[in-house]
Amino acid sequence: AQKVTQAQTEISVVEKEDVTLDCVYETRDTTYYLFWYKQPPSGELVFLIRRNSFDEQNEISGRYSWNFQKSTSSFNFTITASQVVDSAVYFCALKGYGGSQGNLIFGKGTKLSVKP
Amino acid sequence: DAGVIQSPRHEVTEMGQEVTLRCKPISGHNSLFWYRQTMMRGLELLIYFNNNVPIDDSGMPEDRFSAKMPNASFSTLKIQPSEPRDSAVYFCASSLGEGGQGGNQPQHFGDGTRLSIL
């Protein structure tokens, strides 16, 4: 069975603070893919990043960075110098390889509130 | 570039009525997905198509729900008859598919349809 756990239901920070959103996953597949999506208050789901299971390099994109560690089955997301516009619900998702395991399994999401 | 287009954005209807949600995927994408989002259950996959063929409909809650994809640029999700518990946000997503399973390509979501059944 595949599962994604986002233990933090809600996080509140003050602007310019750094914040890390945790994501832990479970899968028996040796090949799999991890994703992060952002859902701002307007409701749409925005793709942020994809990671393959065989590529453990961390990635940085502006103020966003992602730390993928297979040893702990984690794919954490850090926002540096947070801004009010970062306020949203962030979803981590897992996709296995092949068959119905090709479906995206979403975590419950972490609601991030960045206060001015 | 046009993203995934869903219509209507909002739908309010009375219990028992038929509801049809529409989706136009991104041109060139051959996998299409329908999701439902509720506070209680989060994001759930209802059904997905690859090359217009339904691949997995195990998430469709009941026979009241049906989905079609008559061509590569259009899909519908129909609820008949609708019930108050069907109230949710319904998302359509599309992606480039590989090997008939959607591969590792990211899914791009539409803005969703907020459905309220009274």
Interface residues (C-beta under 8 A of the other chain):
Chain A: Y33 F35 Y37 S42 G43 E44 L45 V46 F47 R50 N52 F91 K95 Y97 G98 G99 S100 G102 N103 L104 F106 G107 K108 G109
Chain B: F33 G42 L43 L45 Y48 I55 D56 S58 V89 F91 A93 G99 Q101 G102 G103 N104 Q105 P106 Q107 H108 F109 G110 D111 G112 R114
